[in-house]
Amino acid sequence: QVQLVESGGALVQPGGSLRLSCVASGFTFSTYAMSWYRQAPGKERELVAAIIPAGGNTNYADSVKARFTISRDNFKNTVYLQMNSLKPEDTAVYYCKASNAFRGYEYWGQGTQVTVSS
């Protein structure tokens, strides 16, 4: 059974930091690209950051570059999103996604709420 379980969401003040985690099970994690998306109320889900299966190569939305860092640990089947200098506009539900373009598979987590407010 495939599972992606996010955690780490919280209420944080502007300028603060959070680290999100997404633990995967039920598939070969090291063969999947991993990404973080977010969806704010009334807005479409958007890509935040992505990392290739082996790690190393990453890409980010312009709005989070130099503030967020995506990383992965293929031994722990976990992908992380370190979020620094948080802004109110970062408020959203954050989702992790696993994708294998070769096989045409993708899986989503249930999401974790991040709220940035004073």
C-alpha positions, 0 to 999 in steps of 0.5 A: 500500500502506497503512503506519503505522510507529511508532517511539520506544518504549524503556525509560525510568525513571519520571518520564522522557519519550519521543516516539513517531512514526507515519509514514503512507503509502499514503493521504491522511493529511490526511483521516484522524483519527489516534489512539494506543492502547495495550495492556498485557499481559493488558489490553484495548487502550485509546484514549490520545489522538486528533486530528482531520484538520486538527489542533487538536482533541484528546482524551485518556484521563483517565489521561494528561491533562496528561502526554501530547500528541498532535500531527500534521504533515500535510506529513510524514504523521506523528503524534506522541505526546509522553509526559512524567512517565511512570509504570510503568502507562504500560508497554504496546505503543503503536499508532497508528490512522488512521480516516476515518469518512466512508469507513469505513476504518481502519488500524493500525500494528504497535506500539512497546513502551514500558516504564517501569521503574527 
